[in-house]
Amino acid sequence: MTHLTILHTNDIHGRVQQLARIATLAQQIRGAVAARGGYCALWDCGDVEDPSLFESSMTKGSSVMALLRAAGYDQAVLGNASAVRYGPQIVPDLAARFGQPILCANMIDPDTNRLFHGLEPFTVQAFGDVKVGIIGLTAPMAIYSAFKVRMGDPVAMLPDLVAQARARGAQTVILLSHLGSPDDQKVAAQVAGVDLILGGHDHKELYPPLRVNDTLIAQTGDYGRFLGRLDLEIDPATGKIVDYGGALLPVGEEVQPDPGVMAAYAAEQARVHQMTLRVIGELRARLDFAEDRECAAGNLLADALLERVPGAEIALTLAGHWRDGLDAGALTFGALNHALRSSANPARTEITGAQIIQFLQNALKPANAARQLRPLRGVAVGMPHVAGMTVRYDPQTFDIVDARVGNAALQPDRTYVIASTDLEFYDFTGYLVLPQEQIAYQVPTIMPEVIEDYVARHSPLSAPVGDRIVGYK
């Protein structure tokens, strides 16, 4: 029998200390397994990056892939933490910092009908007398269509991928999945020939492993709280897993962070620090930020969106893009990205005056504005901000008393061209949910880049005009 120990993680989301502790545990386990004549692998199932980590935000995820490499990971599947925010053009940099291609078989460039550069669909690795095929699949999220990406269906693609891996000599087939546990179970139920699925994406703890038909499924939760360990006994003649055992190993503060990972993090911090020093422009006054009222930072973003989106008559945005205000004086790239870490894209859509009123009435409610939605990483949704119009509303009922576009009254049955982002009209916000095909995105541009361009054009920049949305008394 071949003894293979697989260590695996998923959805670490920028927790550097936890990643460093995982590296320490993995080194200890590797040594113990090797001493018994076995083999050991360390794999990640996606979303090790996260914009809540400043270095990850500044490098669009690549800094954390460098830490994954320093931690000794052998393989990783592409998650959605970076690709869905910044588009597939960042994948080559992620792979370069990881030091090898990232596994993902279903993110396809429709112009070439090939995988995007930096990805490979599977690899075959020998562990003693057993060759293991390791396939990668990521969640085919609808938002990828904005980037002109074709996402292959996992169930439709997987039989051919299994066949290709076996044609390359794989006796055992393992799927590194960032699909989520319901889809992992669907795959296991409908596709034969996959011996093990290691999952991620929906942050579930699946230990002991589930068994669906002849496929085992495991997942380690989130944020590096656990290191998954599976000890497999594999028949080298057939590649079948004849016995297994495993556990979620707690990764507590008693585990010392690996010095190599922490040294790599220090190097990434130094690299990012040099990026922060670039001066973008000058602000004549401090721009304040507030979640529960109109603020200068929110108005600045509305002004920048209105100018950026061709033909826009009105800009609608939310304060939740921001984390802080901006101080007067020289504005650096670092200060902007500390204050504004939103990876939302500028968007153009057309909606009626009645729909604008619906959006504002929902967005003005303090309970809605105070919500801390998971995609915003703990930041409140915040109050709405506008450009190109003024709004007067009843703070008791949130009815719109008066709304004007320029000097003209907002007409409920007229269609207006709106500048906004994918935050305002998406289903998780819920104020006015629009079909994605009704929205044209400027990708891969993100909000800090919108403000950077606007400030550079208008520097030195005065504080935006306020009192655009006022409670009527």
C-alpha positions, 0 to 999 in steps of 0.5 A: 500500500502507498501511504499518502497524507494530504494536508489542505486548506480553503478560504483563508481570506488574507489571514497571514498569521494563520497561514504562517501557523499552518506552514509550521504544522505542515512542516512538522507533519511532513517530517513525521510522515516521511519518517514512516515511509509515507508521502505528504502533500499540501494543497489549497482550495482557493480564496487565500487572498482577500481585499481586507488585507492591505497588501492583497488589495494593493497587489490584487491578490498577488502578495498572498500568493507569494506567501502561499509559495513561502508556506510550502504549498504544492498546488492551489486551485483558483478561487474567486477572491481576486478573479471575480474582483479584478478579472482574469488579467490578474491571473498570470501575476497570481501564478507568477508569485505562486511560482507555478500555474494555478489549477483551474479547468473552467475559466476560458477565454472565448476569443481563443477557446483556451484557458487564460494564461497562468492556469492549467486544468490538471497535473499528474504527480507521482507519490511512490508507486501511485500517480495522482491526477489533480484537477482544479475547478472554480465556481462559475459565477455569473458576474464573470460574464462582465469580463467576457469570460466563459465559465465551463460547467463542472459536471459537463467538463469533468468526465473528459478531464478525468479521462485526460488525467487517466490517459496521462497515467493517473491511477487516483483522481482528486478534484481541488474544488472551489465550487462549494459543497452543494456542487461538490456533492452534485459532481460526486453524484453525477460524475464517475471516476473521482476518488476524492474532492477537497472543497472550498467556497462556502466555508463549510467544515466537512469532517469526517469526509462525506461519501457520495457514491465512490467519492469522498468529500472534505472541506476545512471551514474558513480563515485558517482555523483548521488544517485538514488532514487526510491519511489515505491508503492507496492500492498501487495496482488499482489507485483505489483508496482502500482505507482513510482517516482524517481530522480537522487540526485546530490552528491555535495561537500556541502554534508558532508562525513559520519564520519563512512565511513571516519573512516573505510577508515582510518582503511583500510589505516593503514592496507594497510600501514603495507602491504607496508613495506615489503622489496622485494629486492634491486635495485643498480640504479634508474629505470626511467619511460617514456611514450614516449621512451624506459625506464628502467622500461619497460625493466625490465618488458620485462626481467621479462616476458621473464624469467617467460614464459616457452620457450619464445624467445621474450618478447613484452610489453608496458610502460602503465603498469607503473605509475612511476619509482623505486628508488635505494636502498631497494625496498618495496612492497608499492613502487612497487605497487605505481609504477606498478599497472597493473593487467594484466596477463603474457601470452604466444602466438606464432606469426610470425615475420611479426606479430611482425613487425606489432605490433612494427610499430603500437606501435612505433607511438607517437600518439598511444603511447600517447593514454589514454585508459579507461582500463589504468585509465588515463595512456598512452599506452606508447612505446613498450619494448622488451627482447630477441631482438633488433630493429632499425626503421625509426622514420619518417615512423616507418618501421623496418629497422633491427630486431634481435633475439639474433644474428639472423635476425628476419624472417617474416615467422617464428613463435616465442614464445612470452612472453607478457600480455593481454594488448598488444594483446587485442582489445582495444590496437588494434596493433595486435589483437589475438583470446583469444584462441591463448593466454595462460595466467598465472592466477591469477598472475599480473604484480606487482607479476611478478616483485616481483618474478624477483627482489627477484631472482636477488637482488641486481638488476642492471639497465636493458640493454638499447638501445633495440629499437633505431630510425635509422638515 
